[in-house]
Amino acid sequence: MQKMMQSLNIIGAGKVGRVLGRQFVQHQVFHLAQVVTRSAMGALQAVAFIGGGEDVSDLANLVPADVTMLTVPDDQIASTCAELAARGFFGPGSVVFHCSGAKASTELAAASAAGAVVASLHPVCSFADPTQLAEHFAGTICSLEGDAAALEILISALQMIQAKVVQISAANKLLYHAGSVFASNYLVTLMETALQVYQAAGIPADIAIAMAEPLARQSLDNVFKLGTVAALTGPIARGDMATVEKQGLVVGEWNAASGILYEAFTPLTLALAARKENIYSAK
């Protein structure tokens, strides 16, 4: 496959921008021109992490590139794009994309109005440890939506960094991203709640972690090996609703928000358990 050496500017090089930027540089996908962050130190650190590009801390010093990647916070995508468009950075032939999981490519309307083709790209992974992720990015699933011309370039770019591509609809972007929130963000919150409950029951913090870790890891392993229905165990799976009711009351007395969380999981878990019963009755 012919290597793409179009120029690339990265605007807002936080964790996502740095990881993707390093991939694009290491695999010689784009010629990294400039890296823009809100501070001079941040720009220097981003360039050092990525391994290329000129550090810039002021849009006034930015030079237009063939491709522009916006990795600014979600609520700044539209306004940053509009500012760049007003400065004349986009035109026919320009490619502009952002990396929000929840926002669609329609946030880049100002670039579209200037004649650019636009898209959104979202790596489905955790950016808690950018260094480790950058070293093991191959195989990461990335979702894409946007203009066909922009997608053609980005699909090739992602293939060159050994990512996997899934195309989604802009109309489903929020719902799609909610799946990632449940699988990652809320999973972390759920584990924090579990650890707090253990400690409220008198378990020392270090022992609580030692108890929760194998249980959580085994449960997740079972989900992906056996499926959610077969992986479900516990009182609801056994039909022990008396225990579930008592536990819900005790948790709610300890912490109202955690009690609400416990109750919210009950009907969803009952529905999952019913599928387990249907499978066994069919056999």
C-alpha positions in Angstrom: 0.0 0.0 0.0 1.3 3.4 -0.9 2.2 5.5 2.2 0.3 8.7 2.7 2.6 11.6 3.5 0.0 14.4 3.6 0.7 17.0 6.3 -1.1 16.8 9.6 -1.8 19.3 12.3 -2.9 18.1 15.7 -5.0 20.6 17.7 -5.3 19.9 21.4 -2.8 17.1 21.9 -4.0 15.4 25.1 -3.9 11.7 25.7 -5.9 10.8 22.5 -4.0 13.2 20.3 -0.6 12.0 21.6 -1.3 8.3 21.2 -2.7 8.7 17.7 0.0 11.2 16.7 2.7 8.8 17.8 1.1 6.0 15.7 0.9 8.2 12.6 4.5 9.3 13.0 5.9 5.9 13.8 4.1 4.2 10.8 4.9 7.2 8.5 1.2 7.7 7.8 1.3 11.6 7.8 4.0 14.2 7.9 3.3 15.7 11.3 3.6 19.5 10.8 2.4 21.2 14.0 1.1 20.2 17.4 -1.0 22.8 19.2 -1.9 22.9 22.9 -3.1 25.6 25.2 0.4 26.0 26.9 3.9 26.1 25.6 5.0 23.4 28.0 2.1 21.2 27.0 3.0 21.5 23.3 6.6 20.6 24.1 5.6 17.6 26.1 3.2 16.5 23.3 5.8 16.7 20.6 8.3 14.8 22.8 5.7 12.0 23.4 4.7 11.9 19.7 8.2 12.0 18.4 7.7 14.7 15.7 6.1 17.9 14.8 6.6 21.6 15.7 5.2 22.7 19.1 2.8 25.6 18.9 0.8 27.2 21.8 -1.0 29.9 19.8 -3.3 29.4 16.8 -1.9 32.6 15.4 1.3 30.7 14.7 -0.5 27.8 13.0 0.1 27.0 9.3 -2.6 25.1 7.4 -2.1 21.4 6.8 -3.7 18.9 4.5 -5.3 17.1 7.4 -6.3 18.5 10.8 -7.1 16.4 13.8 -9.0 18.0 16.6 -8.6 16.3 20.0 -9.9 19.2 22.1 -12.6 18.6 24.8 -16.0 17.7 23.3 -17.6 21.1 24.2 -14.8 22.9 22.3 -14.9 21.0 19.0 -17.4 23.2 17.2 -16.0 26.5 18.5 -12.3 25.5 17.7 -13.3 24.4 14.2 -15.2 27.6 13.7 -12.2 29.7 14.8 -9.9 27.7 12.5 -12.3 28.2 9.6 -12.6 31.9 10.3 -8.8 32.1 10.1 -8.9 30.5 6.6 -7.3 27.2 7.5 -9.8 25.0 5.6 -10.8 24.8 1.9 -11.5 22.3 -0.8 -9.2 19.4 -0.4 -8.8 19.9 3.4 -9.6 16.9 5.6 -10.8 17.7 9.2 -11.7 15.1 11.8 -12.2 15.0 15.6 -11.9 12.2 18.0 -15.0 12.4 20.2 -16.9 9.3 21.1 -20.2 11.1 21.7 -20.1 14.0 19.2 -20.7 13.4 15.5 -18.9 14.8 12.5 -21.6 17.5 12.2 -19.7 19.4 14.9 -17.3 20.3 12.1 -20.0 22.2 10.1 -17.7 25.3 9.8 -15.1 23.2 8.0 -17.7 21.7 5.8 -18.9 25.2 4.9 -15.4 26.1 3.9 -15.3 23.2 1.4 -13.4 20.6 3.6 -14.4 17.0 4.1 -15.0 16.0 7.7 -15.3 12.9 9.9 -15.2 11.7 13.4 -12.8 9.0 14.6 -13.1 7.3 18.0 -10.7 4.6 19.3 -12.6 2.2 21.5 -10.1 1.8 24.3 -9.0 3.3 27.6 -6.5 6.1 27.6 -5.7 5.9 31.3 -2.1 4.9 30.5 -1.2 6.6 27.2 2.4 5.2 27.1 1.2 1.6 27.4 -1.6 2.1 24.9 0.7 3.7 22.4 3.0 0.6 22.6 0.0 -1.8 22.2 -2.3 0.1 19.9 -2.3 -2.5 17.1 -5.7 -4.3 16.9 -7.6 -1.4 18.6 -11.1 -1.0 17.1 -11.8 2.6 15.9 -15.2 3.8 14.9 -15.6 6.2 12.0 -18.4 8.2 10.4 -18.4 11.2 8.1 -17.9 12.3 4.5 -16.9 9.5 2.1 -13.7 11.3 0.9 -12.5 11.8 4.5 -13.3 8.2 5.4 -11.3 6.9 2.5 -8.2 8.6 3.8 -8.8 7.7 7.5 -9.5 4.1 6.8 -6.2 3.8 5.0 -4.5 5.6 7.8 -5.9 3.3 10.4 -5.0 0.2 8.5 -1.5 1.5 8.3 -1.3 1.7 12.1 -2.9 -1.8 12.3 -6.2 -0.6 13.9 -9.5 -2.2 13.1 -12.2 0.0 11.6 -16.0 -0.1 12.2 -18.2 2.4 10.4 -21.1 3.8 12.3 -23.9 6.3 11.8 -23.7 9.9 13.0 -27.3 9.6 14.2 -26.3 6.7 16.5 -23.2 8.3 17.9 -24.5 9.1 21.4 -26.0 5.7 21.8 -22.9 4.0 20.5 -20.8 5.9 22.9 -23.1 5.0 25.8 -22.0 1.4 25.2 -18.4 2.4 25.8 -19.4 4.4 28.9 -21.1 1.3 30.4 -18.2 -1.0 29.4 -15.5 1.3 30.7 -16.4 4.4 32.8 -19.3 3.0 34.7 -17.5 -0.3 35.2 -14.8 1.6 37.0 -17.5 3.4 39.1 -19.1 0.0 39.9 -15.8 -1.4 41.1 -15.2 1.7 43.3 -18.7 1.1 44.8 -17.9 -2.6 45.4 -14.7 -1.7 47.2 -16.5 0.9 49.3 -19.2 -1.7 50.3 -16.5 -4.2 51.3 -14.8 -1.6 53.5 -18.2 -0.5 55.0 -18.5 -4.2 56.0 -15.3 -4.0 57.9 -12.9 -5.3 55.3 -9.5 -3.5 55.1 -8.9 -1.6 51.9 -6.0 -3.9 50.7 -8.0 -7.0 51.5 -11.0 -5.6 49.7 -9.0 -5.2 46.5 -7.6 -8.7 46.9 -11.1 -10.0 47.2 -12.6 -8.0 44.4 -9.9 -8.4 41.8 -10.2 -12.2 41.1 -14.0 -12.0 41.3 -14.1 -9.2 38.8 -11.5 -10.7 36.4 -13.2 -14.1 36.5 -16.6 -12.6 35.8 -15.3 -10.6 32.8 -13.4 -13.6 31.5 -16.6 -15.6 31.7 -18.6 -12.9 29.9 -16.3 -13.0 26.9 -15.7 -16.7 27.0 -19.2 -18.0 27.8 -21.5 -15.0 27.1 -23.4 -12.8 29.6 -26.2 -15.4 30.2 -23.9 -18.2 31.2 -21.6 -15.9 33.1 -24.3 -14.7 35.5 -24.2 -16.1 39.0 -25.3 -15.0 42.4 -28.6 -14.6 44.2 -30.8 -13.4 41.3 -29.5 -16.2 39.1 -30.5 -18.6 41.9 -33.9 -17.0 42.3 -33.1 -15.9 45.9 -35.0 -12.6 45.8 -35.3 -12.5 49.6 -31.6 -12.0 49.8 -31.7 -9.4 47.1 -34.4 -7.4 48.9 -32.6 -7.5 52.2 -29.3 -6.5 50.6 -30.9 -3.6 48.8 -32.2 -2.3 52.1 -28.9 -2.6 53.9 -27.0 -1.0 51.1 -29.5 1.9 50.9 -29.2 2.4 54.7 -25.5 2.6 54.4 -25.4 4.9 51.3 -28.5 6.2 49.5 -26.9 6.5 46.1 -25.4 3.0 46.2 -28.8 1.7 47.3 -30.3 3.3 44.2 -27.6 1.7 42.0 -28.2 -1.7 43.6 -32.0 -1.4 42.9 -31.4 -0.2 39.3 -29.4 -3.3 38.5 -32.1 -5.7 39.9 -34.6 -5.6 37.0 -31.9 -5.8 34.4 -30.3 -8.8 36.1 -33.7 -10.4 36.5 -34.2 -10.1 32.7 -30.7 -11.7 32.2 -31.5 -14.5 34.6 -34.8 -15.2 32.8 -32.8 -15.8 29.6 -30.7 -18.3 31.5 -33.8 -20.1 32.7 -35.2 -20.2 29.1 -32.1 -21.7 27.8 -32.1 -24.5 30.4 -35.8 -25.1 30.0 -35.3 -25.5 26.2 -32.8 -28.2 26.8 
